[in-house]
Amino acid sequence: MRPTLIPFPLSLPLRALAAAGTGSLLLGACSAPTSPADRTAAELRARVPQPVRAAGVLRIASDLNYPPVDFRTPEAPWAGLDPDLAAAIGNYLGLKIEFVNMPFDQVIPSVQQKKIDLAMSAVIDTRRRQEGTDDNHQQVDPGVDFIDYFMTGTSILVRNGNPLGISSLDSLCGRTVAVQRGTIQAEVGRRQINACLKVDKPMKLHELETDALAQAEVSAGTAAADLNDYPVAVYNTAPERGGRFAMVGAYGQSSPYGITLNRRDTELRDVLAHTLDQLIRNGDYDRILTKWGVQRGAVTSAVVNGGL
């Protein structure tokens, strides 16, 4: 499956990343001419599939245990980068949003089974997930479509001060590593097990239900490192998090997060891709990334199925 750039119906130019933050849409009075951007919003709202438009809500699957991307607080049932982006998309389309919390390994199946409209849960877009194949290229599920909205990479999280001198994936050989089950980091860990066997230094991999449990193993010294995404590593190494962890080595395997949709829902997919492009143009997208301190992962346009 080749990555697809969705053609925008009004032929608006793609904005450059440097042009971010130029201001939000201004709505004129009833008698004022409608601006091109406003016509675009009206057009996109009209193109929302009828069942979603009738319901007035986008139901979104997410594992709300992955700050700062998706999580809960005492004050809010959902918070983070994904909920903020979803809220901006919903506001642009005149829809409410509702996040449905579930374990990460159930997020993609819930989309495939149409129990949910879409997923936003730091899901990395990969060719294998698009096609629904396993590591041996055998078909295991129907696959999904992605709208890529953020670039991330795998980070190595260790105890503050790095007492074991971890500097790369190879330096994890002979040690125990914790990861969240069902993630790209779990796949990275399994590949590293094979690499470590070649140098006769077996690595153990603990696959846990949440990244918080993986972090707890690192904090307790049960695991030498936790492999997780760049935004999560940045969040957990910030001074206000208590200084428990440090991020070491260069993050690798740059990959996109993707809004995850059933492959039959092409109409909804295209509307959401166009809407994301508009949020990039009007500056809302960059304001949200800046709020969460993850501007490094910004994209300049929505791309469908761009993962490898």
Steps between C-alpha positions, in 0.01 A plus 500: 500500500650831391476814714223728376486875506132592511431765231332799660183599313563874518867470391630696797882501519674289763638722772866483587590406856652845551163659427340340806311707751372760257165520671172318532191532283292813546127462450329803348148628558207332323491760224875487432639299209610152597876459494663209309602341830142523629365350179745216551371436852140500376589267215683259727213494747267410214732216396505333842335159449130512584509252793773702674329831420170368637666379820683832535797332666827330410563199725874448535682198639807571713713351775484795739816403688770659284574859603542747342333346195192339656415493871246585770514753782286553812348797317449349154399157363752545218795730443813530292624557147250264335191626687596862428545427128176302496317789668633741237388265222158460660462875547587562133243242386231593752526163677546403862772253589486207738806296597443135592777363720628149426826300509732592215488156340121539459514839328556382142257203527228737626543709183501193275183369665333844470433519871643852481535774235877528517799475732750757624735326738859571393451227240803487271417462132685201353458307178434185702210667686361643176500158335411297810802271471739353755880494503489209253278697257202274571152658510372510859232773492327738253750783550416867553550840340702778661508880479852592610508800733822490706854364465645303786781255574601238752679636808694323774388601848732413794530593867625853556878509505512197268671276759537210254659713227237423237573684175333304218286198424813287480598597854176337617640156415531288813236708679123510554290749304137600567249600230127539457343197335372540143717804420766562238746510791409139580593412142827693534572310821435162337736586214763608751471163676615337176782752459620432855498123446752547220749644750409237762354757743131407535258786567174445690187686392213571740183584303253675732146631466592869532807717461449615860570142612811495281619825660435353845734210420775744400442708812520188719810370324319192369567615144800690366292707256156570361457545125227752419408785267681833483212712644461263794874501570510881485203524738643256753847660507369852561612647837141530620463121473736457796827423324460121511604434141744601228482451124819358346629442150359638178139412441454279200254353254322826421138411428162677485213483743181439303132564560378143452190417295317202357615451140141522378452847652676688219253791504560569869874449449515762226293755694727460804813532287374824345404630845845425639652694211282797588610486866862495384436805283313705758756445777283294736713191442826669598343663804395157626846350444660797673268455800637147546862587417523268199546742211788283375244249371297744287395403147423745220200322347272201551617186323299180471689174561846653492654252745754238400 
